[in-house]
Amino acid sequence: MGPQPVDTGRDDLGRVIVRTAAELAATPWEDLPGIEGATHKVLWQSGAVSIGMIRVEAGRTKPEHTHHGAHHHMLITDGSCVMLGRRVDAGSYVYVPPGVPHAVDDVGPEGVEFFYTHRPVEVRPVQVDDEHVAHPV
């Protein structure tokens, strides 16, 4: 008898997703709760890992916030804004490590749109050896 599958809580295994540009354009934008002028589309999600698009209208901001337990990657696909004190526009990439406050400010006149990934930090189990106990912190 071979190894038994382990329940990882992932709900993405075995599915292929292909969306054309037209299909993505037809997918409705949903309001980001509590942030006026900001919308998003979740393209893929597995447990706490998510990948999607965020759009912020001209003259709006996505207030400063901190993901204490997650990596956050962003690729600007259209427009411009200021992130982490730097102006970024289409083609720019931003990585925000866990615990770093960040916002979307000074959005350009055309607004800004970006592809994002949000991945929780992987915490290894505590291991005991003869000399110490390893902690993930």
ABEGO torsion letter per residue (X at the ends): XBBBBBBAGBAABGBBBBBBAAAAAABBBBBBBGBBGBBBBBABBBEABBBBBBBBBBGBBBBBBBBAABBBBBBBABEBBBBGGBBBBBGBBBBBBBGBBBBBBGBBAAEBBBBBBBBBBBBBBBBBBAABBBBAX
